[in-house]
Amino acid sequence: MLSYILPFIILIIVVVFIHEYGHYYFAKKYGVGVTDFSIGFGKEIFGWNDNSGTRWKICWIPLGGYVKFFGDRNVFSQADQEKLIQKYDENDRKKLFVLKPLYQRTLIVFGGPLANFLLALVIFFSIYVFVGKDFTPAVINEVQKGSPAMTGGLKENDIILEIDGNEVLSIMDVSKYITMSTGDEIDFKVKRSYDDLVFKIKPNLVLSEDNLGNQIKKRIVGIKLGAYNNEINHVKLGPTQAIYHATQEVYYVCISSLKYIGAMFFGKADTSQLGGPIRIAKISGQVAEFGVLAFISMMAYISISLGLINLFPIPMLDGGHLMFYAFEKVLGRPLSQKTQEGFFRIGLFLLLSLMFFTTFNDLKDLGLLN
């Protein structure tokens, strides 16, 4: 159990700290007072005050964190600013978040997700520069009899060029693109002799185990891959190439995640794979056993997920605040406090529903529910 908990805590602390520091950085840049910088919720374990009066602290429940601004209960659009202005003197007003220009409030809120995307970029960039990236072309060594691949027209010695429009740069990409596909059919573009051909393959959905031994519903097409000419091409990249491929990876994860979530809403994707803190803890512990590189790579993907989810237009999340600021920009004034509170209740219901659903999946994954 400790082997799961410790990597999970390390992962959460790093990813959450980076997210909250994004808010903190822009808040300090624009002169907003910050009273608390917390990693975790609940009772404080330990903490300290810096010279500007911010309380930095670690709390008992490591499932998130927050930055609390001077004089604010939240960072929604402040509808009744007159009462707020009367409550503070001129010096304190300069530190109030809600009295800052709209663009500054937007950047302060967007700073959290932005920091998560930048963390992932730095991780991928560092891996590609110091460890390298695989560019081994993916060649089909075997097409299983009666498989979707054979039915769809794929053949031995085909070199896979693209899957669903995504360029296949290495063998590693094939499994990733098949797993993240959501359509009824997967488009394979292959090179056969001197021709580029496109085939539509309808995968089978099979209950299987991933590389970590977890039960998943796997999309199977029935091919076995090998290296082109049996040569592995693993290359350390220069800074320009590394930042390009790191950006491409972050972009792909964001787009494919949005497509997958959209497919779940329409019943075309496996909702049982949606997990919460328990599953993240389990997987982070399993990945940590494969070494530091695998664990850091997972940290990058979790960081992207945290940044992306926080941009959803749901009150209580950063995207909810940005949604209110968009209304404020269009209307020329903030929404009424009553309207915002109504949205807040809807957001709370959605988040609680999501927490219940992911926890239910986590317990099923642990075998505690049938």
N, C-alpha and C positions, 0 to 999 in steps of 0.2 A: 504493500500500500504506500509506503514512504517513497518508493521508487517512482510512483505516479505523482504523488502530491508535490514533492520538491521541484521537479522540472516544471510542473504546472504553475507553481507559485512564481518561479523565476520568469517564466514566459509572460505571465499576466503582469507582473511588476514592471518588466521592461516595456511591454506594449502599451500598457495603461499610462506609465510615466511619460512616454514619448507623446501620447495623445494629449494628455493634460498639459504637458510642457508647450505644445503648440498653442493652446489657448493662452497659457501664461505668457509666452513670448510676446504675442501681439498685444495682450493686455498691458504689459509693461511698456511696450513700444509706444502706445498711445496714451500713457499716463493713467490707466485705470488702476485703482487700488485693489490689491489682492490680499484678502485676510487669511485664506486657507488654501493649501495645496495638499490634497489627501490622496494617498494610494490605499484603496480599500474603504470599506464603510464600517459603521459601528463604533465601538469604543477604541480609543487611541491606545496603541501599544507603546509607542515612543514618538518623540518629535522635538523640534527646536524652532526658535524664532530667528529670522534673519534681520538684517539692519533696517529693512523697509517695513517690518512689522508683519510679514507673512509667516504663518505657522505651517511648517512642513511636517507632515506626520504620516505614519504608517498605522493603519487600523486593522481590526481583527478579521473582517470579512473581505478576502482578496478577490472580489468579483467586479472590480471597477475602480473608479476614483472620481474626484471632482476638484474643480478650482472655484472657490467662492469669492465673488467680487465685493468690494466695499459697498455697504448699504443696500445690497440687492438680495432678494429672496430667490430670484431666478433671472434669466436673461431674455425673457419675452419682451415684446414691444411694450413700453410703459405708456399706457393710455392717459393716465392722470399725472402729468409731470408737475403741475403747480404745487400739489401737496408735497411732492418730493423736494422741490426747490426750496420751499419754506422750511423744511425740516433740517437742512444743512446750511452751514455758512459758505462763503464764497470759495475758500480753499478746499473744503470737502467736496463741493460740487464738481470741481475739476477732476476728482477721482472716481466719480460715479459713472458706471458703465452705460446706463440708460440715457445719459445726457450727451453721449458721444455721437458724432455724425454717423449716419447710417452705414457708410462704407467702412468705417472703422469697426463698428459692431459686427458687420458681416465678416470682415477679415478675422476678428477675434474668435468668432464662432467657427468659421471654416478652418482656422488654424489647427484644430485638433485632428480632423481627418487628413488634412494636408501633411501633418507631421507623420501620420501612419504610413501614407504613401511614400514619403521621403525615406522613412526607415527601411521599407521594403526595397526601394531603389538602391540604397546604400548597401544592404545585405547582398542583393543580386550582383551589383557592381563589384563588390569585394570578392565574391566567389569567382566570378568570371575572370577577374584580373589575377588573383593569387592562386586559385585552384584550377580554373579553366572551365570551358564549356564543351560539351560533346557535340560534334558535327558529323557523326558516323551515319552515312545514308542507310535508310531502312530498306532491306531487301527481303521479299517473301521467300523463305526457304521451303515452306510446306503449306499447302492448302488442304485442310482436313476434308475427307469425303463427306458429302451430304451437308456440309456447313453452309451458312449464309454466304460466305466468301465464294465458295465453289458455285453455288446457285447464281450469285450475282455476276460471275465472270472473272474474278481475280485468278491469277495463275502464278505458279512457281517462277521465281526470278524477276517478277515485277518489282520495280523500285517505286516506293510510295513517295509521291511528291507533295500532295496536299490531302487533307481530310477536312471536309466541310468548309473549304476555302482557306483553311489555316495551313501555311507552309510547314512541311515536315522537314526540320533541319537535322534531326537525329532520330535514332531508334526510340529514345526516351519520349519523344513527342507523340508517338503513335498511340500508346496506351492512354496518355493524358487526353488526347483529343477524342478518342472513342468513348472514354468514361464521361467526359463533359458534354457529349452530344445529347441532344434532347429530342431530335426529330424521329419520326418512324423509320426513316432511312438515313444512312450515312453516305455522303459523297466521297468516293476515293478517286483521286487523280494519280495515275501511275505512268511510269515510263516503261514501255515494252518494246524492246529492240530500239528502233528510232522514232517510235510513235508515242505521243502523249494521249492517254485514254482516260475517260471518266466512267466510273461504274457506281450504281446506286445499290448499296448493300443494306438489307433489313436485318439488324442484329437480333440474336436471341437474348432474352433476359433470363439469367441463370443465377440462382442463389449460390454464392461462392464465398471464399475467404480472400481478403486482401493480403498484401505482403506482411501485415502485422498480425494476421490471424483473426481479424474481425469479420463477422458475417455481413456481406453486402449483396445487393442485387447487381450483378455484373453484366454489362453489355458485351456479348461474345460474337465475334464474326468468324472465328475458326481459322486463324492464320498463325504460323510460327515465323518469327523474324530472325534475321542474321545480319552481320556486318557486310557491307559491300566489299567484295574481294577479300573477306575475312580480315580487314584492316580497321582497327579502332582509331578514330580521328578525334583526339581530345586536345583542345587548343587553349592556351592562356591568351586572353584578349588584351589588346591595348585599350587605353582609357576611352577613346571615341567609340570603338565597337562595343565595349562593355556597357557604356551608358545607353547605347542604342538598344542592345538586347535586353538590358534590365528594364528599360521603359516599355519595350514590347511585352515582356513578361507581366508587368504590373497591369498594362492595358488589357492583355488577354484574360487575366484572372478576373478583372472587373467586369468585362463584357460577358464572359462565359458564366460568371456568377449571377448576373442580372438575367441572362437567358434562362438559367436553370431555375431561378426563383419564379420567373414568369411561367415557365413550363409546369412548375408545381401547382400554381394557381389554376391552371387549365387541366390538371390531372395527367400531364404527359411526362412527369418526372417522379422519381421515387422519393416520397416525403419521409420515408423511414431513415434516410441518410442525414436528415436534419438533426443536429445534436446540439447540446448545451454544454455547460461547464463540466459535467461529469464525463462526457465523451471526450471533450478537449483534454481533460486531465489524464484520461486513460491513454489517448493517442500520444500526448506529449511525453508521457512516461515510456511508451513503447518506442517512439522515435528516438528518444534520448539514448536508448540502448544501442542504436546504430552509430552513435558518435556525435561530436559537436557540430559537424557540417550539416548533418540531417536535421538536427534540432534547430539550428539557426535558420535553415531553409524553411522549416515549418513556422518559425517565428515570423518570417517575412509574409507567408500566406495568411497567418492569423492577423497580422497587422493590417494587411490589405482588407481583409474581411471586416475588421473593426471600423476602419475608416469608411468603407463603403456602406455598411449598415447604418452608421451614424449620419449618413447623408440622406437617408430615407425621410420623406416629409411627414414624420410622425412626431407630434408634440412629446416632449421629454427627451428627444434626441436632437442632435445639432441640426439635422435637416428640418425638424419642426420649427426651430428658431429661425432658420433661413427662410422658411415658408412664410412666417409672419413678417419678416423684413421685406419679402417680395410684395406682400399685400400692402405694407406701409409705403413702399416705393410707388406702387400703382395708384393707390388711393390718396397719397399725399398726407396720410395720417395713420397712426396705429389702429388696429382693430380694437374694439371696445374690450375692456377687461372681461366682461361676461362672455363674449364670443370666444375669447382666447381660453377661458376656463372650460367652455364646452368642448373645444378641440382637445384640451388637456385631458379631459375625462375619456374621450374617445381613444387618445393615444395610450393612456394608462390601460384601458381595456385590451387594446391590441397587443401591448407589450406583455401583459399578464397572460394572455392567451398563448402568445408565442413561447413564453417561459414554461407554461404548463405542457404544451405540446412537445417541446424539446426535452423537458425532464421526463415525460412519459416515454419518449424514444430512448433516452439514456438508460432508464430502468429496464426497458425491454432488452437493450443491448447487453446489460449486465446479467440478464436472465432472472430478474426479480419479478417480471411480469410476463405472462404468457399471451 
